Amino acid sequence: MSKNFLKKDSFIPRNAVACILTLNNEYVVQLRDDKPNIFFPSFWSLFGGEIEKNENPEDALIREIYEEINLRIKNKLKYFTSLKYDYSFCGLKEYYRKYYIYEINESTYSKLKLNEGQYFDKFDALTLLNKNNFVPYDSFVIWMHYKNNQKNGKNLL
């Protein structure tokens, strides 16, 4: 675990979006930078980020995905779920993280260029969910997505 994981200055919540980026039966994720001013430095996570002022969630995700891996979202994003976080215990308000699904093919994957983070890779659900350095809230959403696919007859192993 990164030494910067629990530094005080990394706790700056904002409304955010994330992409469940899939390639065949795998999830494409990034190894986050090791910077003290971000949530979960040096953890694996879904691509995405903060929603800027006057920006809707889908536009924010399209911008973030392009900034992070040079991927231009061409098809409609599919909304999956939203998690809400109540920070009133520390004098802040409630924030959310919205999750969307986007599927790519091998050709698109081979053209991705990492602009943020240390590395990106693809993993099947069980490998990803067994990583001890996967952002907890993203891990929960991947588990939900995986279970939903199992229920609907799709197996992401």
C-alpha positions as CSV (number, residue, x, y, z in Angstrom):
1,M,0.0,0.0,0.0
2,S,1.3,3.5,-0.9
3,K,2.7,5.6,1.9
4,N,0.5,8.5,0.7
5,F,-2.7,6.5,1.1
6,L,-3.9,8.2,4.3
7,K,-2.3,11.6,4.0
8,K,-4.7,14.4,5.1
9,D,-4.4,16.4,1.9
10,S,-5.7,13.5,-0.2
11,F,-9.2,13.9,1.2
12,I,-10.9,16.4,-1.2
13,P,-14.3,14.9,-2.2
14,R,-16.1,16.0,-5.4
15,N,-18.9,14.7,-7.6
16,A,-17.3,12.3,-10.0
17,V,-17.9,9.8,-12.8
18,A,-16.3,6.5,-13.7
19,C,-16.3,4.2,-16.7
20,I,-16.8,0.4,-16.5
21,L,-14.6,-0.1,-19.6
22,T,-14.9,-3.6,-20.9
23,L,-13.0,-5.5,-23.6
24,N,-14.5,-8.9,-24.3
25,N,-14.8,-10.5,-20.8
26,E,-12.3,-8.2,-19.1
27,Y,-12.3,-4.9,-17.4
28,V,-9.8,-2.2,-18.5
29,V,-8.5,-0.3,-15.4
30,Q,-5.7,2.1,-14.5
31,L,-3.0,2.1,-11.8
32,R,-3.4,5.5,-10.3
33,D,-0.5,7.9,-9.9
34,D,1.3,8.0,-6.6
35,K,0.4,11.6,-5.7
36,P,-0.6,12.6,-2.2
37,N,-3.5,14.9,-3.4
38,I,-5.6,12.2,-5.0
39,F,-7.9,9.5,-3.6
40,F,-6.2,6.1,-3.4
41,P,-2.7,6.8,-4.9
42,S,-1.1,3.7,-6.5
43,F,-4.4,1.8,-6.4
44,W,-6.1,0.2,-9.4
45,S,-9.3,2.0,-10.4
46,L,-11.8,2.6,-13.1
47,F,-11.1,5.5,-15.5
48,G,-12.9,8.8,-14.7
49,G,-12.7,11.8,-12.5
50,E,-14.3,15.0,-11.1
51,I,-17.2,16.7,-12.8
52,E,-16.3,20.3,-13.5
53,K,-18.6,23.2,-12.8
54,N,-21.5,23.5,-15.4
55,E,-20.7,20.0,-16.8
56,N,-23.1,17.1,-16.9
57,P,-21.9,13.7,-15.8
58,E,-21.8,12.1,-19.3
59,D,-19.8,15.0,-20.8
60,A,-17.5,14.9,-17.8
61,L,-16.8,11.2,-18.4
62,I,-16.3,11.7,-22.2
63,R,-13.7,14.4,-21.3
64,E,-12.0,12.4,-18.6
65,I,-11.7,9.3,-20.8
66,Y,-10.1,11.3,-23.6
67,E,-7.8,13.1,-21.2
68,E,-6.7,9.8,-19.5
69,I,-6.3,7.4,-22.4
70,N,-7.1,9.3,-25.7
71,L,-10.3,7.4,-26.2
72,R,-13.0,9.3,-28.1
73,I,-16.4,8.0,-26.9
74,K,-18.4,7.5,-30.1
75,N,-21.4,5.5,-28.9
76,K,-23.8,6.3,-26.1
77,L,-22.6,5.6,-22.7
78,K,-24.8,3.2,-20.8
79,Y,-25.7,4.3,-17.2
80,F,-25.1,1.6,-14.6
81,T,-25.3,2.9,-11.1
82,S,-24.5,5.8,-8.7
83,L,-23.0,5.7,-5.3
84,K,-23.6,8.5,-2.8
85,Y,-21.3,9.5,0.0
86,D,-22.4,11.6,3.0
87,Y,-19.5,13.6,4.3
88,S,-21.6,15.6,6.9
89,F,-19.5,13.9,9.6
90,C,-16.6,16.3,8.7
91,G,-18.7,19.4,7.8
92,L,-19.0,18.7,4.1
93,K,-22.0,17.7,2.0
94,E,-23.1,14.7,0.1
95,Y,-21.3,13.7,-3.1
96,Y,-21.9,11.1,-5.7
97,R,-19.9,8.9,-8.2
98,K,-21.9,7.9,-11.3
99,Y,-20.8,4.8,-13.2
100,Y,-21.3,4.2,-16.9
101,I,-20.5,1.2,-19.1
102,Y,-18.6,1.4,-22.4
103,E,-17.4,-1.5,-24.4
104,I,-14.3,-1.5,-26.7
105,N,-12.7,-4.0,-29.1
106,E,-9.1,-5.1,-29.4
107,S,-8.3,-2.6,-32.2
108,T,-9.4,0.3,-29.9
109,Y,-7.6,-1.1,-26.9
110,S,-4.3,-1.3,-28.9
111,K,-4.6,2.4,-29.7
112,L,-5.1,3.6,-26.1
113,K,-2.4,6.0,-24.9
114,L,-2.0,6.5,-21.2
115,N,-1.8,10.2,-20.3
116,E,-2.7,9.9,-16.5
117,G,-1.8,7.2,-14.1
118,Q,1.2,4.8,-13.9
119,Y,-0.2,2.0,-16.1
120,F,-3.3,0.5,-17.5
121,D,-4.2,-3.2,-18.1
122,K,-7.2,-5.5,-18.5
123,F,-8.3,-8.2,-16.0
124,D,-11.1,-10.7,-15.6
125,A,-13.5,-9.9,-12.8
126,L,-12.1,-12.4,-10.3
127,T,-8.5,-11.3,-10.7
128,L,-9.5,-7.7,-10.4
129,L,-11.7,-8.3,-7.3
130,N,-8.9,-10.1,-5.6
131,K,-6.5,-7.3,-5.9
132,N,-5.7,-5.8,-2.5
133,N,-5.0,-2.4,-4.0
134,F,-8.2,-1.8,-6.0
135,V,-10.2,1.3,-5.0
136,P,-12.9,-0.1,-2.7
137,Y,-15.9,1.8,-4.2
138,D,-14.9,0.8,-7.7
139,S,-14.4,-2.8,-6.5
140,F,-17.9,-2.8,-5.2
141,V,-19.3,-1.6,-8.5
142,I,-17.3,-4.1,-10.5
143,W,-18.7,-6.8,-8.2
144,M,-22.3,-5.5,-8.9
145,H,-21.6,-5.5,-12.7
146,Y,-20.1,-9.0,-12.6
147,K,-23.0,-10.4,-10.6
148,N,-25.6,-8.7,-12.9
149,N,-23.9,-10.3,-15.9
150,Q,-24.0,-13.7,-14.2
151,K,-27.7,-13.2,-13.5
152,N,-28.2,-12.3,-17.1
153,G,-26.3,-15.4,-18.5
154,K,-23.0,-13.6,-19.2
155,N,-19.9,-14.8,-17.6
156,L,-17.0,-12.3,-17.2
157,L,-14.3,-14.8,-16.2
